[in-house]
């Protein structure tokens, strides 16, 4: 369970990114966070694993306060929380397999981490993660040779290799074409349903939010202004979240063509 109790985040420049957020995310839920750029949705996602520290209130993950965690406790928390970024964050000069295996570094000793010595069990976990996202055949291809959609699937597999309890995704489809964005969201939804991993995804595209989110959190000026199901989130709700009329840029159009 993830609990926000009156959580605020104020950056050193004075910007208030979160403003008194109260939110409970139960174990195993698929949550989509929506809002305009600057609404606080990325900050919300990144406070969960302590990348962005809360400056007010209390944030608990499985009952443990994130702000009070020492370095060892924070490392343990981050080992249980997978993170997927918009820019993939892969090492392009090495293989897909080596990228996925970095998700196992938290379980390796110092020497194994330094020299990249992974056990047979670690490699089996990595292979399983690649199979779950449908690119097992790319295991020994250099990451730089993959399409954007394939690279994002590698990033998901890397997160899965951690065997996390929570998966965070910060704008994971923003740089992808429409059919590929849909495919990546299907991967995340399937993983959530098959493995029961609590999943929190920050999205801009409202049709994807409605299609895949069990629950939608709407952010505006650092506050939660909507908390409901995809079925409840009609255009009027999204317009109230965004504070303006919707535009073509707010949705991903379904286009014909192969998924890459």
N, C-alpha and C positions, 0 to 999 in steps of 0.2 A: 504494500500500500504506500502511496505517495500522498503526503498531506502538506498543504500550504496553509499556514495560519497567520493571516494578516501580514503576508510577506511583501516587503518592498525592496527595490534595488535602485540606488542612486549612484550614478557613475561619478568619477572624480570631477568631471566638467560641470556637474550639477544637474545633468539630465536624469529625470526620474523615469526609469524604464518599467518598473512595476510599482503599483500603488495600492497597497492593502489587499493583496490577493488571498482569498479564502477558497480552497479547492481540495477535494479529496478524490484521488484516482485509485479505485480498487484494483486488486491483483487481477491480471489477465485482460484488462479492458483495452480496446483500441480507441484512442482519443486523437482527434484532429483539431489542431489549434489554428484559427484563421484570424486575419486582420491585415490592415494596410501595413506597409513598411513603416517601422517606427512605432507600431502599436504595442510592442513588448512581447510578441510571440516567440522570437528567438531567445530573448532573455529568459522567458519562462522555461523553455526547454533546457537551456544551459545551466540553470540553477540546480536542476535535479541531480546532476553529477558533480556539482561544485565548480564547474568551469567559470561560471559567474557567481560570486558569493552574494548571498542575500545581505542587505545592510539593515534590515529591520524585520521583525516578526520571527517566525520559526518555520523551518522546512524539515520535515521528517521523511525518511525513506526506511520502510520496515521498522518504524518506531525509533530509529536512531537520528538524532539531530545532525544535519549536514554541516551547519556552521561551526559546531563544537568539535568536529572530527579533527584528530591530529593527522599527521602525514600518513602514518600507517593505516589508520582507519579510512582516510580518503582514498588511498590506493586500493584498499579492499572494496570500497563502494564502487569505484570506477571499474574494477574488474567484473562487477556484477551488472554494469550498465553499458550496453553497446551504444556506439555513437556513429551515425551516418551523416555525412556532410554533403552540401550541394556540390562542392568541388571534388568529391570522391576521396581526396587525400591519399592517393596510392603512390607507391614508389615505382615510377614508370619503367625504370631501367632493369627491373628484376621481374621474375615470373609471377603469374597469378597465385600460384601455390605459396610462394614466399610471402606475398602480401597477406594472404589469408592466415598464414601461420603467425604473423605478428599479433593476431588475436589471442594466441596462446602464451605470449610472453609473461603474463601475470602469474602463470603457473610454473614457469621455468625458473631454475636457480640462476644465480648471477652468471656463472661461466656459460651455461647453455644459452642464456640470453645474449651474451656478448658474441659468441661464436656461431649462433644460429643452429645449435644442436637440438633438434626436436625429436621426441620419442615417437615410436610407432603409433602409440595411442593418440598423440597430438596430430599426427598426419592423418589418421583415420577420422578424427573429428573435423579436420579441414576438408577432407574429401567429402564427407557427409554434408558439410555446409555448402560446398560448391554444387553438389547434386540437388540440394533443396532449391537453389536459385537457377538451376538448369544450365549451368555452364561447366560441368565437370570435364568436358572434352578440352577446355581451354586451360587446364591446370598448369601446363608447362609452356604456355605462350607468354611472351613479355606483355606486361600490362599496357605498354605504349601502343601495342598493335590492336587493341580492342576498341570497339565503338563506345560512345558515351554511355549507352544503356548497359552494355556489358561491364564497363568499369564500375557503374553504380551497383550492379549485382555482385561484383567482387567485394565492394565495400560492405554490402549487406552480409556476404559470407564471412568476411573478416569479423564483423560484429557478432555473428552467430557462433564463430569459433571460440569466442569467450565463454560460451554457454551462459549467457546473461539471464537475469531475471527481468530486466527492463531493457527495451530498445528505444532509443531516441533518434529521430530523424529530422534534421534541420533543413527544410526546403530541398528534399531529396530529388525532386523532379523538375526543379526550376530551369535547368539547362537542357532538358530532354525534349524531343519531339512528342506530339500527342500520343501516338500509339505506344511508344516506349514508356512514357510517363504512366500510362494506364497499366502496362505490364509490370513495372516496378511496384506500383501500389498493390497490384494483385499478389506479388511475391510477399510484400510486407503483411498483407491481410492473411494470406495462407499460413505464414509462419506464426502469426499471432494465434490463429485458430488451432493449428496443429500442435504447437508447443506451449501455448498458454502464456507466452511472454507478454507482459504489459508493454504496450507500444504507444508512444506519444510522437505524433508527426505534425510538424509545422508546415502549413501549406498556404499558398496564395490562391490556387485554382478552386473555385467554389463547387464546380460539378464533381471534381474528384473528392472533395470533402464530404459532399452529400452521399456519394456512391460508396465510399469505403469506411467512413467514420461511424463506429457504434455510438459515439458521443462527439459532439462538436462544441468546442470552447471558443467563443468570440472575444477577441481582445480589442480594446480601443483606449488609447492614451494610458496604457499601463494597467487598465482595469478589466476585469471580466464583465462583459456586458451581455453575454448570452451563454447559456449552459443547457444543452438539450440534445435530442437525437437528430439524425440526418433528416428524418421525415418531418420534423418540426421546423427545420431550417429552410424555409421557403425564401423567395427573392426579397420579400418585405423584411424578413429577419436579417438577411445579409446587407440590405441597404441600411438598416439601423446600425449594424456593426460597423460598416464602412463610412457611414455618415454622408453617403452620396448615392446616386444612381449607379447601377452596375454597368460595366462596359464589356466589350468583347475580350479585353485583356484579362478579365476575371475568370474566364472559363477555358478549359482545354477542349477544343472541338474534336470530335471523333473523325479521324481521317482514314481513308483506305490506304493500305500499304503494309509491307512486312514490318514486324516488330524486330528491332535491332538490339 
